[in-house]
Amino acid sequence: MTVGMDPTFTDVNGFFTFGDGSNIRQGTNPPYAVSDFLAMYPQFGPDADDKYVVPQTVIEAFIDMANASMSQARWRSMWQAAMGWYVAHFCTLYLQSAADPNSGAAAVLEAGRAQGVLTGESVGDLSYSQDANIASVDGWAAWNLTVYGQQLATMGRLVGKGGMYVY
């Protein structure tokens, strides 16, 4: 049988799949700009002094990473939300690791320290507990460190499900 003659076969980067049952998606993403992200998450944008909480160039870099990782053909109508979760996750991690460059090496090193999830606290006799290895979404590692990452991982597990048929 000649593959090009059968309309049920699709060429995906040199590989041929059978119909829509393959679960392989391809396509290009529509434009997604800093303004799209800030419309969903204004808390990362300009403050009262018109200074960005997360520098605009950093947000743009995270958008580029998201575009390379998040396929609109896969996420479909949830793509814009997924892009927002992805970028907000990395913006949050960026803010957790931000330090004043004039504060000295100790402060810079402390800001870059991995932080876990608060698992307990007390007031009397002061107590504090943090778990850096908590896994609320199994197998998604660092995505568990922010609520945005947890949302992305939760929906990603659903979006990634489906059968695959290779002929």
C-alpha positions as a printed NumPy array, in Angstrom:
array([[ 0.   ,  0.   ,  0.   ],
       [ 1.274,  3.484, -0.815],
       [ 1.033,  5.706,  2.252],
       [ 0.43 ,  8.908,  0.327],
       [-2.625,  7.387, -1.343],
       [-4.504,  6.534,  1.865],
       [-6.249,  9.567,  3.414],
       [-6.32 ,  7.936,  6.862],
       [-2.524,  8.217,  7.208],
       [-0.937, 11.471,  8.367],
       [ 2.716, 12.439,  7.951],
       [ 4.025, 13.844, 11.269],
       [ 7.653, 14.911, 10.866],
       [ 8.545, 11.922,  8.726],
       [ 6.489,  9.443, 10.755],
       [ 3.156,  8.191,  9.555],
       [ 0.254,  7.832, 11.947],
       [-3.143,  6.312, 11.47 ],
       [-6.034,  8.732, 11.734],
       [-6.899, 10.781, 14.798],
       [-6.306,  7.819, 17.127],
       [-2.563,  8.478, 17.206],
       [-2.748, 11.193, 19.892],
       [ 0.113, 12.976, 18.103],
       [-0.581, 16.672, 17.567],
       [ 1.32 , 19.179, 15.498],
       [ 0.888, 22.809, 14.622],
       [ 2.105, 26.258, 15.486],
       [ 1.016, 28.352, 18.414],
       [-0.801, 31.65 , 17.959],
       [ 0.95 , 34.752, 19.282],
       [ 1.098, 35.078, 23.069],
       [ 2.509, 38.326, 24.458],
       [ 3.379, 39.786, 27.844],
       [ 0.089, 41.701, 27.675],
       [-1.818, 38.393, 27.301],
       [-0.083, 37.043, 30.392],
       [-0.627, 40.204, 32.448],
       [-4.318, 40.282, 31.517],
       [-4.632, 36.977, 33.377],
       [-2.047, 37.632, 36.11 ],
       [-1.694, 41.403, 36.676],
       [ 0.118, 40.795, 39.987],
       [ 3.343, 40.126, 38.043],
       [ 3.114, 43.358, 36.044],
       [ 3.718, 47.007, 36.83 ],
       [ 3.174, 48.23 , 40.387],
       [ 1.96 , 51.676, 41.475],
       [ 5.335, 53.151, 40.449],
       [ 5.003, 51.53 , 36.984],
       [ 7.891, 49.187, 37.807],
       [ 7.411, 45.561, 36.819],
       [ 7.317, 43.109, 39.744],
       [ 9.022, 40.594, 37.454],
       [11.154, 42.309, 34.781],
       [ 9.471, 42.293, 31.389],
       [12.485, 40.616, 29.758],
       [12.207, 37.762, 32.265],
       [ 8.488, 37.348, 31.521],
       [ 9.298, 37.308, 27.785],
       [11.913, 34.581, 28.349],
       [ 9.361, 32.471, 30.248],
       [ 6.815, 32.998, 27.45 ],
       [ 9.416, 31.744, 24.953],
       [ 9.975, 28.662, 27.14 ],
       [ 6.219, 28.082, 27.372],
       [ 5.803, 28.411, 23.602],
       [ 8.473, 25.761, 23.088],
       [ 6.75 , 23.442, 25.591],
       [ 3.016, 24.038, 25.25 ],
       [ 1.342, 23.081, 21.982],
       [-1.974, 24.725, 21.19 ],
       [-2.799, 21.693, 19.054],
       [-2.513, 19.56 , 22.217],
       [-4.134, 21.915, 24.761],
       [-6.76 , 23.315, 22.36 ],
       [-9.149, 25.691, 24.171],
       [-7.109, 25.404, 27.39 ],
       [-3.873, 26.567, 25.729],
       [-4.03 , 30.191, 26.882],
       [-4.704, 29.129, 30.477],
       [-1.862, 26.595, 30.288],
       [ 0.506, 29.266, 28.971],
       [-0.506, 31.495, 31.891],
       [ 0.059, 28.724, 34.456],
       [ 3.457, 27.916, 32.955],
       [ 4.669, 31.53 , 32.952],
       [ 3.157, 32.329, 36.388],
       [ 4.879, 29.252, 37.827],
       [ 8.299, 30.398, 36.645],
       [ 7.625, 34.031, 37.618],
       [ 6.811, 32.838, 41.145],
       [10.024, 30.797, 41.308],
       [11.902, 33.816, 39.972],
       [10.488, 36.001, 42.752],
       [11.364, 33.376, 45.37 ],
       [14.953, 33.456, 44.19 ],
       [15.237, 37.219, 43.708],
       [17.707, 39.059, 45.906],
       [19.087, 42.555, 46.034],
       [22.438, 42.295, 44.228],
       [23.895, 44.804, 46.725],
       [22.922, 42.708, 49.752],
       [26.01 , 40.509, 49.784],
       [26.713, 36.896, 48.941],
       [24.848, 35.388, 51.909],
       [21.549, 37.03 , 50.95 ],
       [21.959, 36.062, 47.289],
       [22.726, 32.452, 48.261],
       [19.767, 32.333, 50.674],
       [17.404, 33.635, 47.978],
       [18.513, 30.84 , 45.637],
       [17.945, 28.099, 48.225],
       [15.256, 25.589, 47.301],
       [12.1  , 26.219, 49.251],
       [ 9.537, 23.65 , 50.215],
       [ 5.905, 23.69 , 51.137],
       [ 4.902, 24.802, 54.63 ],
       [ 3.661, 21.64 , 56.356],
       [ 3.238, 22.897, 59.914],
       [ 3.636, 25.868, 62.211],
       [ 3.101, 26.848, 65.833],
       [ 3.201, 29.994, 67.893],
       [ 3.813, 28.829, 71.472],
       [ 7.484, 27.813, 71.809],
       [ 7.871, 28.671, 68.096],
       [ 7.888, 25.823, 65.612],
       [ 8.109, 25.713, 61.823],
       [ 8.127, 22.841, 59.363],
       [ 8.818, 22.755, 55.654],
       [ 8.934, 19.828, 53.221],
       [10.924, 20.387, 50.018],
       [10.052, 16.902, 48.74 ],
       [ 6.272, 17.072, 48.965],
       [ 4.608, 15.546, 45.927],
       [ 1.035, 16.7  , 45.562],
       [ 1.017, 15.806, 41.871],
       [ 2.995, 12.591, 41.529],
       [ 5.836, 12.679, 39.048],
       [ 5.71 , 16.421, 38.374],
       [ 8.693, 17.378, 40.568],
       [ 9.249, 21.147, 40.729],
       [ 5.792, 21.875, 39.308],
       [ 4.547, 21.119, 42.825],
       [ 6.35 , 24.161, 44.239],
       [ 3.684, 26.661, 43.123],
       [-0.088, 26.591, 42.81 ],
       [ 0.328, 27.559, 39.154],
       [ 2.548, 24.548, 38.531],
       [ 0.095, 22.296, 40.345],
       [-2.74 , 23.574, 38.146],
       [-0.655, 22.997, 35.013],
       [ 0.332, 19.5  , 36.13 ],
       [-3.234, 18.569, 37.044],
       [-4.611, 19.634, 33.679],
       [-1.531, 18.321, 31.853],
       [-2.263, 14.843, 33.126],
       [-5.721, 15.058, 31.559],
       [-4.577, 16.659, 28.316],
       [-1.823, 14.078, 27.862],
       [-4.138, 11.112, 28.259],
       [-5.36 ,  9.208, 25.287],
       [-4.574,  6.215, 23.221],
       [-1.865,  5.924, 20.645],
       [-2.043,  3.73 , 17.589],
       [ 1.041,  3.366, 15.432],
       [ 0.568,  1.336, 12.27 ]])
